[in-house]
């Protein structure tokens, strides 16, 4: 087999410079170089990428999504689904008629005892939505919320349930929601990645999160989510390497661009155009990221609205404020994971801590988006990968897939509404059931996309976010 000496030199160069590549990548690549490479690879220029959809399929209600992901599975019985009958049954044997032959996680073959909510619920706002006392700030946003109490999922373990919630599949290699949005709609910013992920953690229930949850899967890697650091520098190596001047750095990266351009003439590989585009993006981020994370212009009133004690301290509150700043700058998909909700035991203290960590910031984000005129076209989703059982597990609750709650706000959903219902003990969603694929289909519709028509070819098949399922829940759309 003939090995191209140029190809060997290129690979060797990249291998030897691996540890400094982050710094090198921050230099500017000439626009004519990246455009030429993209043309040779048969792809649109990186700056020309505006999505695969030539025109929206439906009226566009939302332009971006902020997914506040409560990783671990928050209990609906202590948040948005008040069940007085379950409270009355607390500590007593849970009726076998509900659970016989059903899939349970760790409670399989155990003696099942009902666990009522340890907190009270009140009606809030003109809409009268019932919300747990653990969420006093979110409660005050009741008239902006659309609470879905009839969610169901297919996966009972964390990693696969996260994958299903994010990609619509448990098969590895499927693109995430944010990747589909970038692929279909393109990015509204050239200064920052179009899909950004932030994480934070609480004191307990710290469910691990896999990077595959924001993977681009079978789509080109240019559409994958980029994880920003929640504490310290948002992006590593954001400055020039010490001792490397701008002109020298530019010469190096332009040579890399030239080599990539030559490679593009030999291979029809979309990853080459991705690589070129990312070098250019990295250069732009050298300016945009420091400006993004400089909270000096935020008023004390705004910091207090979110409950931010120290900007950039890694907290969920700080991440929520950063999410608003990302939304203002045109980022298409912003995903915030808060790892604090896996309460198999110690649910009373665990839920109190988790709710306190996110309540003010979640409400503050919605309020801030609204007063800045961004909520109308920003779709906010709050929820976990599944719910918790109405039966106790020691001092906590087990995983549950037949019922859980999420809420949406902004982005064309009906404000001040609830959708669906569970049975009297909250075991199963029974009215207006919403599957994960239905949620995805509805979110895409709010973004102007027919979920049947946003596809990519893979191994001869059309792949889409909703697989072969999914129905738009028109009843929650304004």
C-alpha positions in Angstrom: 0.0 0.0 0.0 1.4 3.4 -1.0 1.5 5.9 1.9 1.4 9.5 1.0 4.4 11.2 2.5 2.4 14.4 3.0 -0.3 12.4 4.9 2.4 10.9 7.2 3.9 14.3 7.9 0.5 15.7 8.7 -0.4 12.9 11.1 3.0 13.0 12.7 2.7 16.7 13.2 -0.7 16.5 14.9 0.4 13.6 17.1 3.5 15.4 18.3 1.6 18.6 19.0 -1.4 16.9 20.6 -0.9 18.4 24.0 -0.6 21.9 22.7 -3.2 21.6 20.0 -5.8 23.4 22.0 -3.6 26.5 22.1 -2.6 26.2 18.4 -6.2 25.8 17.4 -7.0 29.2 18.7 -5.2 31.0 15.9 -7.0 32.4 12.9 -7.2 30.3 9.7 -7.5 32.3 6.5 -11.1 32.3 5.2 -9.9 31.5 1.7 -8.2 28.3 3.0 -11.2 27.0 4.9 -13.6 27.9 2.1 -11.3 26.1 -0.5 -11.1 23.0 1.6 -14.9 22.8 2.1 -15.4 23.2 -1.6 -13.0 20.5 -2.4 -14.7 18.2 0.1 -18.1 18.9 -1.6 -19.4 20.7 1.4 -20.8 24.2 2.0 -18.3 26.7 3.4 -18.4 26.7 7.3 -19.6 30.3 7.4 -22.4 29.4 4.9 -23.9 26.6 7.0 -27.5 27.5 7.8 -28.9 24.1 8.2 -30.3 21.4 6.0 -33.8 22.8 6.0 -34.3 25.3 3.3 -37.5 26.7 4.9 -39.4 25.9 8.1 -42.1 23.2 7.9 -44.3 25.0 10.4 -44.6 28.5 11.9 -41.5 29.1 14.0 -42.4 29.6 17.7 -39.0 28.9 19.2 -35.5 29.7 18.0 -33.5 28.1 20.7 -33.8 25.5 23.5 -32.5 25.6 27.1 -32.8 22.2 28.7 -32.5 22.2 32.5 -31.7 18.6 33.0 -32.2 17.3 36.6 -29.9 14.3 36.3 -30.9 11.3 38.4 -34.7 11.6 38.2 -36.5 14.1 40.5 -39.5 12.8 42.4 -42.7 14.0 40.9 -44.4 13.4 44.2 -42.3 16.1 45.8 -42.5 18.5 42.9 -45.4 18.7 40.4 -47.8 15.8 41.0 -49.7 16.1 44.2 -51.4 12.8 45.3 -53.5 13.1 48.4 -54.6 9.4 48.2 -51.0 8.4 48.3 -50.4 10.5 51.3 -53.3 8.8 53.1 -51.8 5.4 52.2 -48.3 6.3 53.5 -46.6 3.4 55.2 -49.2 0.9 54.2 -49.0 -2.0 51.7 -49.1 -0.7 48.1 -51.9 -2.4 46.1 -50.6 -5.3 44.1 -53.1 -4.6 41.4 -51.0 -1.6 40.3 -47.6 -3.4 40.2 -48.3 -7.0 39.3 -46.2 -8.0 36.3 -44.6 -4.6 36.0 -41.0 -3.7 35.5 -39.4 -2.2 38.6 -35.7 -1.3 39.1 -34.3 -2.2 42.6 -37.7 -2.9 44.2 -38.4 -6.1 42.1 -39.7 -8.9 44.5 -39.6 -6.5 47.5 -42.4 -5.8 49.9 -43.9 -2.6 48.5 -45.0 0.1 50.9 -46.7 3.3 49.8 -44.7 6.6 50.4 -46.7 9.8 50.4 -45.1 13.1 49.8 -43.3 14.6 52.8 -44.1 18.1 51.7 -47.2 20.1 51.0 -48.5 21.5 47.8 -50.3 24.7 47.0 -52.1 26.2 44.0 -50.3 29.2 42.5 -51.1 32.0 40.2 -54.3 32.6 38.2 -53.8 29.2 36.6 -53.9 27.4 40.0 -51.1 25.0 39.1 -50.2 22.8 42.1 -46.5 23.0 43.0 -44.6 21.6 45.9 -43.5 23.8 48.8 -39.9 22.9 47.9 -40.1 25.2 44.9 -41.4 28.6 46.1 -39.7 30.5 43.3 -40.7 28.3 40.5 -44.2 28.5 42.0 -44.3 32.2 41.3 -43.7 31.4 37.6 -46.8 29.2 37.5 -48.6 31.3 35.0 -45.7 30.9 32.6 -45.4 27.1 32.9 -46.8 24.2 31.0 -46.5 21.2 33.4 -46.8 17.8 31.8 -47.7 15.3 34.5 -48.2 12.3 32.2 -44.7 11.6 30.9 -43.5 8.1 30.3 -40.2 6.6 29.1 -38.9 3.2 28.1 -35.7 3.0 30.0 -35.3 2.3 33.7 -31.6 2.7 34.2 -29.9 6.1 34.3 -27.4 6.0 31.3 -29.9 4.5 28.9 -32.7 6.7 30.1 -30.5 9.8 29.6 -29.6 8.5 26.1 -33.3 8.0 25.3 -34.2 11.4 26.6 -31.4 13.1 24.6 -31.3 11.0 21.4 -34.6 9.2 21.2 -32.7 5.9 21.2 -30.5 3.7 23.4 -28.4 2.7 20.4 -24.9 4.3 20.7 -24.1 6.6 17.8 -27.5 8.4 17.6 -27.4 12.2 17.4 -28.6 14.2 20.4 -31.3 16.8 20.3 -28.9 19.7 20.1 -27.0 18.1 17.2 -30.3 17.6 15.3 -31.1 21.3 15.8 -27.7 22.4 14.5 -28.0 20.0 11.6 -31.5 21.1 10.7 -31.5 24.8 11.5 -27.8 25.8 11.6 -26.3 28.1 14.1 -27.3 31.7 14.8 -23.8 32.6 15.9 -20.4 32.4 14.3 -18.6 33.4 17.5 -19.6 30.5 19.7 -20.5 26.8 19.3 -24.2 26.3 18.5 -24.6 23.6 21.1 -23.1 24.1 24.6 -23.3 21.9 27.7 -22.7 22.9 31.3 -22.8 20.7 34.4 -23.1 21.3 38.2 -23.4 18.9 41.2 -25.2 18.9 44.5 -24.4 17.3 47.8 -25.9 13.9 47.1 -27.4 11.8 44.3 -24.6 12.8 42.0 -25.6 10.7 39.0 -22.7 10.4 36.5 -23.3 11.9 33.0 -21.7 10.4 29.9 -20.5 12.7 27.0 -22.5 10.6 24.6 -25.5 12.5 25.8 -24.4 15.5 23.7 -22.7 13.5 20.9 -23.4 14.2 17.2 -23.6 10.4 16.6 -23.8 9.6 12.9 -23.9 13.3 12.0 -20.6 15.0 11.3 -18.8 15.9 14.5 -19.2 19.7 13.8 -22.7 19.3 15.2 -21.8 17.8 18.6 -22.2 19.6 21.9 -19.3 21.4 23.4 -18.9 21.1 27.1 -17.8 24.3 28.8 -16.2 24.2 32.2 -18.6 25.6 34.9 -15.7 26.7 37.1 -12.6 28.6 36.2 -11.9 29.1 32.5 -14.9 28.0 30.4 -12.5 26.7 27.8 -9.0 25.4 28.4 -6.1 27.1 26.6 -8.1 30.1 25.7 -5.0 32.3 25.4 -1.9 31.9 23.2 0.7 29.5 24.4 3.5 31.3 26.3 6.3 32.4 24.0 4.2 32.0 20.8 3.5 35.2 19.0 0.4 35.8 16.9 2.2 35.8 13.6 4.0 32.6 14.3 0.9 30.9 15.5 -1.0 32.0 12.4 1.7 30.6 10.1 1.4 27.2 11.9 -2.3 26.9 11.6 -2.4 28.2 8.1 0.0 25.4 7.2 -2.3 22.9 8.9 -5.1 24.4 6.8 -3.2 24.0 3.7 -2.4 20.3 4.5 -6.1 19.7 5.3 -7.0 21.3 2.0 -4.7 18.9 0.1 -6.2 16.0 2.0 -9.7 17.2 1.1 -8.8 16.8 -2.6 -8.1 13.1 -2.0 -10.9 12.1 0.4 -14.6 13.0 0.4 -14.7 13.2 4.2 -16.9 15.7 5.9 -14.7 15.6 9.0 -12.0 17.5 7.1 -14.4 20.5 6.7 -15.3 20.1 10.3 -11.7 20.3 11.4 -11.2 23.4 9.3 -14.3 25.0 10.7 -13.3 24.3 14.2 -9.9 26.0 13.9 -11.7 29.1 12.8 -14.3 28.8 15.6 -11.5 28.3 18.1 -9.9 31.6 17.0 -13.2 33.5 17.3 -13.7 32.0 20.8 -10.4 33.5 21.9 -12.3 36.8 21.9 -15.9 35.7 22.4 -15.5 33.4 25.4 -13.8 35.9 27.7 -16.4 38.4 26.9 -19.2 35.8 27.5 -17.9 34.9 30.9 -17.2 38.4 32.1 -20.2 39.1 34.4 -19.0 42.5 35.4 -21.8 44.1 33.4 -24.5 42.2 35.3 -26.3 44.2 38.0 -26.5 43.0 41.6 -30.2 42.8 41.2 -29.7 40.3 38.3 -27.2 38.2 40.3 -29.7 38.1 43.2 -32.5 37.1 40.9 -30.6 33.9 40.0 -29.1 33.5 43.5 -25.6 33.8 42.1 -23.1 34.2 45.0 -20.0 34.2 42.9 -20.1 34.2 39.0 -18.3 31.2 37.6 -18.3 29.3 40.9 -19.6 26.1 39.2 -23.1 26.4 40.7 -26.3 25.7 38.9 -27.2 29.4 39.5 -24.1 30.7 37.8 -24.7 28.2 34.9 -28.3 29.5 34.5 -27.1 33.1 34.2 -24.5 32.0 31.7 -27.3 30.2 29.8 -29.1 33.5 29.4 -26.0 35.1 28.1 -25.5 32.2 25.6 -29.1 32.6 24.5 -28.6 36.3 23.9 -25.6 35.5 21.7 -27.5 33.1 19.4 -26.5 29.7 20.8 -29.1 27.2 19.5 -29.1 24.5 22.2 -28.0 25.1 25.8 -28.1 22.1 28.1 -27.5 22.4 31.9 -27.1 19.2 33.9 -27.5 19.3 37.6 -26.4 16.0 39.2 -28.3 15.9 42.4 -31.5 13.9 42.0 -30.9 10.1 42.5 -32.6 9.7 45.8 -32.8 6.0 46.6 -32.3 6.9 50.2 -32.4 10.1 52.3 -35.0 11.6 50.0 -36.2 14.2 52.5 -32.8 15.9 52.9 -31.8 15.1 49.3 -34.8 16.7 47.7 -34.6 19.7 50.0 -31.0 20.2 49.0 -31.6 19.6 45.3 -34.6 21.8 45.1 -32.8 24.7 47.0 -29.9 24.4 44.5 -32.1 24.9 41.4 -35.4 26.6 42.4 -34.3 30.2 42.5 -32.0 29.9 39.5 -34.6 28.1 37.3 -37.3 30.7 38.2 -34.7 33.5 37.7 -33.8 32.3 34.3 -37.5 32.3 33.2 -38.1 35.7 34.7 -34.9 37.2 33.2 -35.7 35.8 29.7 -39.2 37.2 29.9 -38.2 40.7 30.9 -35.5 40.8 28.1 -38.0 39.7 25.5 -36.3 36.3 25.0 -38.8 33.9 26.5 -41.2 34.2 23.6 -38.8 32.5 21.3 -36.8 30.5 23.8 -38.1 27.0 24.8 -37.2 26.1 28.3 -37.5 22.4 29.3 -37.1 21.4 33.0 -37.0 17.7 34.0 -35.1 14.5 34.5 -34.7 11.2 32.6 -37.5 9.5 34.5 -39.5 9.7 37.7 -39.6 8.0 41.1 -41.8 5.3 42.5 -44.9 6.0 44.7 -43.5 3.1 46.8 -40.7 3.7 49.3 -37.2 2.3 49.0 -35.8 2.5 52.5 -35.7 6.3 53.1 -36.0 7.1 49.4 -37.8 6.2 46.1 -36.7 3.9 43.2 -36.6 4.6 39.5 -39.9 4.8 37.7 -40.8 4.9 34.0 -44.6 4.8 33.9 -45.1 8.4 35.2 -43.1 11.5 35.8 -43.4 15.2 35.4 -41.6 17.9 33.4 -42.4 21.5 32.6 -42.0 23.7 29.6 -41.9 27.5 29.4 -41.8 30.0 26.6 -41.2 29.1 23.0 -44.8 28.8 21.9 -46.2 26.6 24.7 -49.5 27.4 26.4 -48.6 29.2 29.6 -50.3 28.5 32.9 -51.5 25.0 31.9 -51.1 21.4 32.9 -51.3 18.4 30.6 -52.2 14.8 31.3 -52.7 13.1 34.6 -51.7 10.0 36.6 -53.9 7.5 38.5 -54.9 8.3 42.0 -51.6 6.9 43.5 -49.4 8.3 40.7 -48.2 4.9 39.6 -49.1 5.3 35.9 -49.9 8.1 33.5 -53.5 7.5 32.4 -54.7 10.7 30.6 -53.1 12.3 27.6 -49.9 10.2 28.0 -46.8 11.8 26.6 -43.9 9.5 25.5 -40.4 10.8 25.1 -40.8 10.7 21.3 -43.9 12.8 21.6 -42.0 15.4 23.6 -39.3 15.5 21.0 -41.8 15.7 18.1 -43.5 18.6 19.9 -40.3 20.5 20.6 -39.3 20.2 17.0 -42.7 21.4 15.8 -42.3 24.5 18.0 -39.0 25.1 16.3 -40.7 24.9 12.9 -39.6 21.3 12.1 -41.7 18.3 11.0 -40.0 15.5 12.9 -40.7 13.1 10.1 -38.7 15.2 7.6 -35.5 15.9 9.6 -33.5 12.8 8.7 -30.0 11.7 7.8 -29.0 8.6 5.9 -27.1 5.9 7.8 -26.4 2.4 6.5 -29.2 2.8 4.0 -31.8 3.9 6.5 -33.3 7.3 7.4 -32.4 8.1 10.9 -34.4 10.7 12.9 -34.7 11.9 16.5 -38.1 10.3 17.0 -37.3 7.0 15.3 -40.5 5.5 13.9 -42.7 7.0 16.6 -43.7 10.4 17.9 -46.9 12.5 17.8 -47.0 16.3 18.2 -48.9 17.2 21.4 -50.9 20.0 19.9 -52.8 20.6 23.1 -49.8 22.3 24.8 -49.0 24.6 21.9 -50.2 28.1 22.0 
